[in-house]
Amino acid sequence: MVMVNLILILLVGGVLALLSERVNENMPRRVALAVVLFDLIYSLIHLSGMPELTQLQAPLPDDPSTWLMHFKADWIPAFGISIEFALDGISMLMVLLTLVLGAVAVSASWTDVIVRRGFFEANLLWTLAGVLGVFMALDLFLFFLFWEVMLIPMYFMIAIWGHENRGYAAMKFFIFTQASGLLMLVSILALVAVNQSATGQWSFSYFDLLNTPMAEATAHWLMLGFFIAFVVKLPVFPFHTWLPDAHTQAPTAGSVILAGILLKTGAYGLIRFAVPLFPQAAMDFSYVAMVLGAVGVVYGAVLAFAQTDFKRLIAYSSVSHMGFVLLGVYAWNELALQGAVMQMVAHGFSTAALFMIAGGLQERLHTRDMREMGGLWQQMPRMGAVAMFFVVASLGLPGLGNFVAEFLVLLGLFQVDPWLTAVAALGLITGAAYSLILMQRAFQGEPNPRLADQGLMDFGRREMLTMAVMMLALVGLGIYPQPILDIAQPVLQSLLEVTP
């Protein structure tokens, strides 16, 4: 029941945050922070007490008894639908990342959200609950349910508390993700029907649907439905156009969750479902996927280079960084997959921090336009120093987590296709260009006279503490990534053994 409790705590916590506004208008953010931290501590206590973590074995994809945790209860037995959750090394990393960045998002909303705080924090907690369900659900009907559930509160967060063009951005986000989700639903239902015709039993369980016999053409079409749903969320060129608008218009906490957590659900879906359920079809499609990834790396970086909006630049950088994840997944060897997992974790911290800095600037300057900034380091030295750290982390400075991730992806990709590796490596060069330009325009150079007399407030204790957590995480990932690699390695090894 540990996995069920992790979700229930957030769902009930959302209701408490909503009701607490009646007591005090500042109470919801305290309740939300307490709920997320309690959930994080609860998960750590139960995970640290598991003997399997000290001697991790490769979990067999089709044998739930070999996983770290497994829970199953009947729900709609007539159709083979159950409440089934399971946890292995990769999903455990994603759960912990979600809860840590959930606390960061609450911190980001501390002064940014000033109206209907209870409803905002409730939506934030319900989004986190949906994401945890996505990372743990292994009944495909339940997985789809959580996939849709996490979209609704995020839609409200953008549409109600977003910036000037929030209605358009929220609707675009919802249409893109909903349409692609319906494609996945059709693929799920078709896969279940194919499995039923082969076995005579209805089942939505991931463990039952693995190795379903089907025609080659059928496997390719069903795989494509899953692939499109996941790469829209990732997002990958050319399915990325919702992302810059959603990121730019979302409140700071919404951007933190979008960049740090929601994009990772797409990457997780590719590793967990799109490839293992259709191994041969996925391998046949791998070159097309890797080309899309390489194009996304360069395309996202070039578009980021052209932006003048601080948040939009960071949004396009995410398109570039997620291209590395797609390359790592479809190179499908251990080095590349380890790099993809590491990129999911490291990008979560670095980009969440950059969006929090962007939100802090907008709160103080009432603009995101870098042409109106300049020389801000002189007035806000703590924010300038923190921004420099996360900018160089994002561009892949050796010694930080992003470098380890991208280096592993390129090493693994080189074993598969040296030419695509050379194209993807161009993203590192352009990444350095747009990252340093962001730093130059906003924090270096001559101060804007309009801002010089405003007495801008630097980062305070709460913001510095939040940034310190993410800084320590990136330094730890860069200097000693072995614990993350060790946790992911048995899962990746088992996946590689069952694919051609």
C-alpha positions in Angstrom: 0.0 0.0 0.0 3.0 2.3 0.1 2.6 3.4 -3.5 -1.2 4.0 -3.1 -0.5 6.0 0.1 2.0 8.2 -1.8 -0.8 9.3 -4.1 -3.5 9.5 -1.5 -1.4 11.8 0.7 -1.2 14.3 -2.2 -4.8 14.0 -3.1 -6.0 14.6 0.5 -3.4 17.2 1.0 -4.8 19.1 -2.0 -8.2 19.2 -0.3 -6.7 20.4 2.9 -4.8 23.2 1.1 -8.0 24.2 -0.6 -9.9 24.4 2.7 -7.1 26.0 4.7 -7.5 29.3 2.8 -10.6 29.8 4.9 -8.5 29.9 8.0 -5.7 32.1 6.7 -4.8 33.2 3.2 -1.2 32.2 3.7 -2.0 28.8 5.1 -2.3 26.9 1.8 1.3 27.2 0.8 2.4 26.0 4.3 0.0 23.1 4.1 1.2 22.2 0.5 4.9 22.3 1.5 4.2 20.2 4.6 2.3 17.6 2.5 5.0 17.3 -0.1 7.8 17.0 2.4 5.8 14.5 4.4 5.3 12.4 1.2 9.0 12.6 0.4 10.0 11.5 3.9 7.4 8.7 3.9 8.8 7.5 0.6 12.4 7.7 1.8 11.6 5.8 5.0 10.0 2.9 3.1 12.6 2.8 0.3 15.6 2.9 2.6 14.2 0.0 4.6 14.1 -2.3 1.6 16.9 -4.9 1.6 16.7 -5.0 -2.2 18.2 -1.6 -2.5 21.5 -2.7 -1.1 21.6 -5.7 -3.5 19.6 -4.7 -6.5 18.8 -7.5 -8.9 17.7 -7.1 -12.5 13.8 -7.0 -12.3 12.3 -9.2 -15.0 9.9 -7.0 -17.1 7.3 -9.8 -17.1 7.7 -11.0 -13.5 6.3 -8.5 -10.9 7.7 -10.5 -8.0 11.3 -9.4 -9.0 10.4 -5.7 -8.8 11.1 -3.5 -5.7 7.4 -3.1 -4.9 4.2 -4.5 -6.5 0.6 -3.9 -5.5 -2.5 -5.3 -7.3 -6.2 -5.2 -6.5 -9.2 -6.0 -8.7 -11.1 -3.0 -10.0 -13.2 -4.0 -13.0 -12.5 -7.7 -13.3 -14.9 -8.3 -16.2 -12.6 -6.3 -18.5 -9.3 -7.3 -16.8 -8.8 -3.8 -15.3 -7.1 -3.7 -11.9 -5.4 -1.2 -9.6 -1.8 -2.2 -10.2 1.3 -0.3 -9.2 4.9 -1.4 -9.3 8.2 0.2 -8.6 11.7 -0.5 -10.0 14.9 1.6 -10.0 13.9 4.0 -12.7 10.4 4.7 -11.5 11.8 5.1 -8.0 14.2 7.8 -9.2 11.3 9.6 -11.0 9.1 9.4 -7.9 11.8 11.0 -5.7 12.5 13.6 -8.4 8.8 14.5 -8.5 8.5 15.0 -4.8 11.7 17.1 -4.5 10.7 19.3 -7.3 7.2 19.5 -5.9 8.6 21.1 -2.8 10.6 23.5 -5.1 7.4 24.4 -6.9 5.7 25.2 -3.7 8.6 27.4 -2.8 8.4 29.1 -6.2 4.7 29.9 -5.6 5.3 31.5 -2.2 5.1 35.1 -3.3 4.2 34.6 -7.0 0.6 33.5 -6.4 -1.5 36.2 -4.6 -5.1 35.2 -5.5 -7.0 32.0 -4.8 -3.9 30.5 -3.1 -5.8 27.5 -1.8 -7.1 26.4 -5.2 -3.6 27.0 -6.7 -1.8 24.8 -4.1 -4.6 22.2 -4.5 -4.0 22.0 -8.2 -0.3 21.8 -7.7 -0.6 18.8 -5.3 -3.2 17.1 -7.6 -0.8 17.4 -10.5 2.0 15.8 -8.5 -0.4 13.0 -7.5 -1.2 12.4 -11.2 2.5 12.3 -12.1 3.2 9.8 -9.3 0.4 7.6 -10.7 2.0 7.8 -14.2 5.3 6.7 -12.8 3.9 3.8 -10.8 0.8 2.5 -12.6 1.3 -0.7 -14.6 -2.3 -1.4 -15.5 -2.5 0.4 -18.8 -6.1 1.7 -18.2 -5.0 3.1 -14.9 -1.9 4.6 -16.5 -4.0 6.4 -19.1 -6.3 7.6 -16.3 -3.4 9.2 -14.4 -2.0 10.5 -17.7 -5.2 12.5 -18.2 -5.6 13.4 -14.5 -2.3 15.3 -14.4 -3.3 17.5 -17.4 -6.5 19.0 -15.8 -5.0 20.7 -12.8 -2.0 21.9 -14.9 -4.5 23.4 -17.4 -6.1 25.3 -14.5 -2.7 26.5 -13.2 -1.9 28.0 -16.6 -5.4 29.3 -17.5 -6.1 31.0 -14.1 -2.7 32.1 -12.7 -0.7 32.4 -16.0 0.5 35.6 -17.6 -0.9 37.9 -20.4 -1.7 35.2 -23.0 -2.6 32.4 -20.6 -5.9 31.4 -22.2 -4.3 30.6 -25.6 -1.4 28.8 -24.0 -3.5 26.7 -21.7 -5.8 25.6 -24.5 -2.9 24.8 -26.8 -1.3 22.7 -24.1 -4.5 20.8 -23.4 -5.4 20.2 -27.1 -1.9 18.8 -27.9 -1.6 16.6 -24.9 -5.3 15.4 -25.1 -5.2 14.6 -28.8 -2.0 12.6 -28.4 -3.4 10.9 -25.3 -6.4 9.7 -27.3 -4.0 8.2 -29.8 -2.4 6.3 -27.0 -5.9 5.2 -25.7 -6.7 3.7 -29.1 -3.4 1.9 -29.1 -4.0 0.5 -25.6 -7.4 -0.8 -26.5 -6.2 -2.3 -29.7 -3.3 -4.0 -27.9 -5.6 -5.4 -25.3 -7.9 -6.7 -28.0 -5.0 -8.4 -29.8 -3.8 -9.9 -26.6 -7.4 -11.2 -25.8 -7.6 -12.8 -29.2 -4.3 -14.6 -28.6 -4.9 -15.7 -25.0 -8.7 -15.7 -24.6 -8.5 -13.4 -21.5 -9.0 -9.6 -21.1 -6.2 -7.9 -19.3 -4.7 -4.4 -19.1 -1.8 -5.4 -17.0 1.6 -4.5 -18.4 3.0 -7.8 -17.3 0.4 -9.7 -19.3 0.7 -7.5 -22.4 4.4 -7.9 -22.8 5.3 -10.4 -25.6 1.8 -10.2 -27.1 2.0 -12.0 -30.4 0.8 -9.8 -33.3 1.4 -9.1 -37.0 4.4 -6.9 -37.8 2.2 -4.2 -39.4 -0.1 -4.2 -36.3 2.9 -3.8 -34.0 4.2 -0.8 -36.0 0.9 1.0 -35.9 0.3 0.4 -32.2 3.8 1.4 -31.3 3.4 4.6 -33.3 0.3 5.6 -31.2 2.4 5.2 -28.0 5.4 7.0 -29.5 3.4 10.1 -30.6 1.7 10.4 -27.2 5.0 10.3 -25.4 7.1 12.5 -27.8 4.4 15.2 -27.7 4.8 15.3 -23.9 8.6 15.1 -24.1 8.4 17.2 -26.5 10.3 16.4 -29.7 10.4 18.3 -33.0 7.9 18.7 -34.7 5.5 18.1 -31.8 7.0 20.7 -29.6 5.1 23.9 -30.4 2.8 23.8 -27.3 5.8 24.0 -25.0 7.2 27.5 -25.5 3.7 29.0 -25.1 2.9 27.0 -22.0 6.2 27.6 -20.3 6.1 31.3 -21.1 2.6 31.9 -19.9 2.6 29.5 -16.9 3.2 30.9 -13.3 6.6 30.1 -12.0 5.5 27.0 -10.1 3.7 25.7 -13.2 6.9 26.2 -15.3 8.9 24.3 -12.6 6.5 21.3 -12.7 6.2 21.4 -16.5 10.0 21.5 -17.1 11.1 19.5 -14.2 8.5 16.7 -14.0 5.8 16.6 -16.7 8.3 16.4 -19.6 9.9 13.4 -17.9 6.6 11.4 -18.1 7.1 11.3 -21.9 10.6 10.0 -21.6 9.6 7.5 -18.9 6.7 6.3 -21.2 9.2 5.6 -24.1 11.5 3.5 -21.8 8.7 1.7 -20.0 6.0 1.1 -22.7 6.9 2.2 -26.2 10.0 0.0 -26.6 9.3 -3.0 -24.4 5.7 -3.6 -25.5 6.8 -3.5 -29.2 10.5 -4.3 -29.2 10.9 -5.2 -32.9 8.7 -2.4 -34.2 10.6 0.1 -31.9 14.0 -1.1 -33.2 12.8 -0.8 -36.8 11.7 2.7 -36.1 14.8 3.6 -34.1 16.6 5.5 -36.9 13.7 7.8 -37.6 13.4 8.5 -33.8 17.1 9.2 -33.5 16.9 11.6 -36.5 14.1 13.4 -34.8 16.1 13.6 -31.6 19.2 15.0 -33.4 17.1 17.5 -35.3 15.4 18.5 -32.0 18.8 19.1 -30.3 20.0 21.5 -32.9 16.6 23.1 -33.8 15.8 23.8 -30.1 19.2 25.3 -29.5 19.1 27.5 -32.6 15.6 28.8 -31.7 16.7 29.4 -28.1 19.6 31.5 -29.5 17.0 33.8 -31.3 14.8 34.5 -28.3 14.6 37.8 -26.3 12.0 36.5 -23.8 13.9 34.9 -20.8 11.3 32.1 -20.2 10.9 31.4 -23.9 14.7 30.9 -24.3 14.7 28.4 -21.4 11.7 26.6 -22.9 13.4 26.1 -26.3 16.5 24.9 -24.4 14.3 22.1 -23.0 13.4 21.0 -26.5 17.1 20.7 -27.2 17.9 18.9 -24.0 15.0 16.4 -24.4 16.3 15.6 -27.9 19.3 14.0 -26.0 16.8 11.8 -24.1 15.2 10.6 -27.3 18.6 9.8 -28.8 19.6 7.9 -25.7 16.4 5.9 -25.6 16.5 4.8 -29.3 20.2 4.2 -29.4 19.1 1.5 -26.9 22.4 0.4 -25.4 23.4 0.7 -21.8 25.6 3.8 -22.0 23.0 5.7 -24.0 20.1 4.6 -21.7 22.1 5.6 -18.6 22.7 9.0 -20.2 18.9 9.4 -20.9 18.0 8.5 -17.3 20.7 10.9 -16.0 19.5 13.6 -18.3 15.9 13.2 -17.0 17.2 13.8 -13.4 19.8 16.5 -14.1 17.6 18.5 -16.5 14.8 18.5 -13.9 17.0 20.4 -11.4 18.8 22.7 -13.8 15.8 23.9 -15.8 13.5 24.1 -12.8 16.0 26.4 -11.2 16.3 28.6 -14.3 12.5 29.0 -14.5 12.5 29.9 -10.8 15.1 32.6 -11.6 13.0 33.8 -14.5 10.0 34.0 -12.2 12.0 36.0 -9.7 13.0 38.4 -12.4 9.5 38.9 -13.7 8.2 39.4 -10.2 10.8 42.2 -9.6 11.0 43.7 -13.0 7.5 43.0 -14.4 9.1 42.0 -17.7 10.7 38.9 -19.3 12.3 40.8 -22.1 16.1 40.5 -21.8 16.5 43.7 -23.9 15.1 45.6 -21.0 17.5 44.0 -18.5 21.3 44.3 -18.1 23.7 44.7 -15.3 21.4 43.0 -12.8 24.3 41.2 -11.1 25.4 44.6 -9.6 22.0 45.1 -8.0 21.2 41.4 -7.2 24.6 39.6 -6.7 23.1 36.5 -5.1 20.7 36.0 -8.0 23.4 36.7 -10.5 25.8 34.1 -8.9 23.0 31.5 -8.8 22.0 32.2 -12.4 25.6 31.7 -13.5 25.8 28.3 -11.8 22.6 27.0 -13.4 23.5 28.5 -16.8 26.8 26.7 -16.9 25.1 23.5 -15.6 22.6 23.7 -18.4 25.2 24.1 -21.1 27.0 21.0 -19.8 30.0 22.1 -17.7 32.1 19.1 -16.7 31.7 18.3 -13.0 27.9 18.9 -13.1 25.1 16.4 -13.8 24.1 17.6 -17.2 27.6 17.0 -18.6 27.6 13.4 -17.4 24.2 12.8 -19.0 25.0 14.3 -22.4 28.4 12.7 -22.5 26.9 9.2 -21.8 24.2 9.7 -24.5 26.8 10.7 -27.1 29.1 7.8 -26.2 26.3 5.4 -26.5 25.0 7.0 -29.7 28.5 6.9 -31.3 28.3 3.1 -31.1 25.2 3.2 -33.2 25.6 6.1 -35.7 28.7 8.4 -35.6 27.2 10.9 -38.0 24.1 11.5 -35.9 26.5 11.8 -32.9 28.3 14.6 -34.8 25.0 16.4 -35.5 23.9 16.1 -31.8 27.2 17.4 -30.6 26.5 20.6 -32.4 23.8 21.2 -29.8 26.5 21.5 -27.2 28.2 24.3 -29.1 24.9 26.2 -29.7 23.9 25.5 -26.2 26.9 27.3 -24.9 26.1 30.2 -27.1 22.5 30.8 -26.1 23.3 30.1 -22.4 26.1 32.7 -22.2 24.1 35.2 -24.2 21.2 34.8 -21.7 23.7 35.6 -18.9 25.3 38.5 -20.8 22.0 40.2 -21.6 20.3 39.8 -18.2 23.1 40.1 -15.6 26.2 41.6 -17.3 26.8 44.7 -19.3 25.5 48.2 -18.6 22.5 48.5 -16.2 19.2 49.7 -17.6 18.7 53.2 -16.3 15.0 52.5 -15.8 15.9 49.7 -13.4 18.8 51.4 -11.7 16.7 53.4 -9.2 14.2 50.7 -8.3 16.1 49.2 -5.4 15.6 45.6 -6.6 15.4 43.0 -3.9 17.9 40.2 -4.1 17.2 36.5 -3.4 16.2 36.0 0.2 16.7 33.0 2.5 13.8 30.9 1.2 14.9 31.3 -2.4 18.6 30.7 -1.6 17.7 27.5 0.4 15.7 26.2 -2.5 18.5 27.0 -5.0 21.1 25.4 -2.7 19.1 22.1 -2.7 19.2 22.0 -6.6 22.9 23.1 -6.7 23.9 20.3 -4.3 21.9 17.8 -6.4 23.7 18.9 -9.7 27.1 18.9 -8.1 26.5 15.4 -6.6 25.3 14.1 -9.9 28.3 15.5 -11.7 31.0 14.4 -9.2 29.6 11.1 -8.0 26.8 9.8 -10.4 27.4 6.2 -9.5 24.4 5.8 -7.1 22.0 6.9 -9.9 23.7 4.7 -12.4 23.6 1.7 -10.0 19.9 2.1 -9.3 19.1 2.3 -13.0 21.5 -0.3 -14.3 19.6 -3.5 -13.3 16.4 -2.2 -14.9 18.1 -1.2 -18.1 20.0 -4.5 -18.2 16.8 -6.5 -18.0 15.1 -4.3 -20.7 18.1 -4.8 -23.0 17.9 -8.5 -22.6 14.4 -8.9 -23.8 14.7 -6.6 -26.9 16.3 -7.6 -30.2 
